[in-house]
């Protein structure tokens, strides 16, 4: 599977954010995207069907055909948000039920929680009481359950907890087995640690890579 971007042009009034930007992103890799914030955000928004580009094309090639569609792309927000007055187990039961068609391998809720080191959370604890780190783990668990073909990760906070950063890398490495992952970041240390290829949007063009 590959995501092919060809000659994308995106303007914001008189400002040229993407200027015939092109690149091919492959399943099994994590791509770090750096450069000016407006250009990075424009690229992510266009891929996520959140904004329209002025010209160019995008294709997601699956088994030899273009399967690009909004349902194929998931965007991971900077601040994960969940229904606050549900427990983690109530939320996961609901999440699994509504995504059952997209789940390749069904497991118990406790088995899923163990994926992201949340198995010891009290069964009556509500999501409103979760820390940012716990919310991040839960957000990654949702992605691990449904395995979106294209995953866009918005700018991650600076993470000082080395063990937690290693856990995030482990989650991302598991996801990239079946996904194409683009990570937008201003933190070079995080990009180097988590990504396989580093790309920069410079003067509207995507540069770098291998």
N, C-alpha and C positions, 0 to 999 in steps of 0.2 A: 504494500500500500504506500502511496506517495501523494503529497500535496504539492501541486504545481502552480506557482504564481508567475504570471507572464505580463510584463509591461504595465503594471498597475500604476495608475495616476490618480492621486487624491489631492484635491485642493480644499482649503478652508478660506473662503472668500478670496483674497489676493495672495494667500500664503500657500506655497507648494510643499505639501507634506511628503508625498511619495511621487517620485519622478521616474516612471517606467521601471518600477521595482520588480525584480524577478528572482525566483529561487525555487529549488526543488527540495522539499523536506521529506524525509523517509521514516517509515515505521521503524522503531527500534533505536531511535536517537532522541536526545534532548538538546534543543537549540536555545542558547542564550541570546536574547535580543537586547542590544544596547543602542545608544544614540539619543537624539533629542526626544524628550518626553512626548511631544505632540505627534511626532512621526511614529514612535513606537506604538502609542495608543491608537493611532489611525490604522496601522497595519493590523493590530489585534481586532479592532472594531470591524474592519472590512471582512476579515476571515470569519468572525463570529456572526455575520449577518446583522450587526448592530448599526452599521452605516454603509452607505453605497459609495463605491469608487467611481471616478469619472470615466475611466476607460481601462482596458486590459481584461484579463480573465483569470479565473481560479478554477482548478479541477482537483478533485480528490479521486485518484485512480484506485479502484478496488477491483481485483480480478479482471483487469483489462478494460473496465468501463468507468465513466465518470459518475460517482455517487455523491457528489457534493450537495449537501442540503443542511438546513439549520439543525436538524436532529442529529447530525453527525459531529457537531462541534459543541464542546462544553467549555465554559470559561470559569476559572477558579478565581474568586474575588480576593482582594486584599484582606477584607474583614469577613470571614465566614459568618453567616447568620442562619439561625434555626428557630423553629417554633419554641418560644421560651418556656411555655408551661406544659411541655411534654418531658417525660423521662427519656433517657437515651434509648432504652429498649422499646418504649412506645413509638418513638420516632423511627427507629430502624424497622420495626414491624410494618409501619405505614410505608416507608421508603421501599422496602422489599416488595410489598404488595403491588404498588403502582408501577414498579419497574420489572415485574416478574418476567416479562417477555424478553428483556435485555440481559438477563442474568444467565450466564453459561453454566455456572456450577453453584447450586444452592447449598447453603450451609446454615447451621443454627446461628442465632443471634450471638450467643456466647463465643462461638468460633469466629464470627466476624469481628467481634470486639477484641479478641486476642490478636488479630492481624495488626492492630494499631495500639496495642498496650493499654486498652481501656477496659479490660475484662474485670478489673477490680473496682470499678465505679459502682457505688451503691445503687441498687435497683430503683430506689425511690427518689434519687437525686434528679432535679429538673435541669434542663439545658440552660436555663437562665443563670445558673450558678457555675457553669463551666468556665474555666480559664481560657484565655486566647489559645494557649498551647493545646488544650483538650479539644477546642473547637476545630483547630487545624487538623488534629488527628481524625476527628469525626468526618471532616470534609474529605480528607484523603480516603477514608474508608468508603464513603459513598462512591467515589471514583473507582476504587478497587472493585467494588461490587458490580458496577455497570460497565466499566472499561470502555470509555468513549473513544471513537476512532481518532478524533483530534482534540487535544487538551491544550488550552491556553491558560497559563498561570500568570496572573498579574503580579506586580512587583511585591516580592516577599519582604517582610520586615527584616532588619538586622537581627540575627539569632545568635545570642551569646552562648546558649546551652549547646555544647558540642555534641552531646549524646542525642539531643533532640534533632539537631541538624543531620546527624548520621541516620536517624530514623526516617527523616524526610527523604533523604537520598535513597534509602531502601525502598520506600513506597514508590518513589518516582521510577526507580530501576525496574520494579515489578510492573508498573503501568506501561512503560515504554515497550515491553514485549509485544503488546497488541495495539499500541497507540503511537501517534505522532505528537510530540510535546514541544511547545514553544513557551519559553519562560522569559518574561520581560523583567529586567532587573537593573538597578543602578548600583548594586553592591557587587563589585568585581570578585570579591572573595567567595561569595555565595555562588555566583555564576560559574567560576572555575571549578568549584567543588561539585556542583550538581549537574553541570551540562557536559555534553560530548563535543559540541561545536559552539564556537562563539562568533556571533554575527553582529555587525554594526550597521545601522541605517545612517548613511553619510550623504548629505545633499540629496536626500530622497531616494537613494539607491541602497540595496542590501549588499554589503561587502563582507568579506571574510569567508570562513568555512574552509573545507578541505576539498 
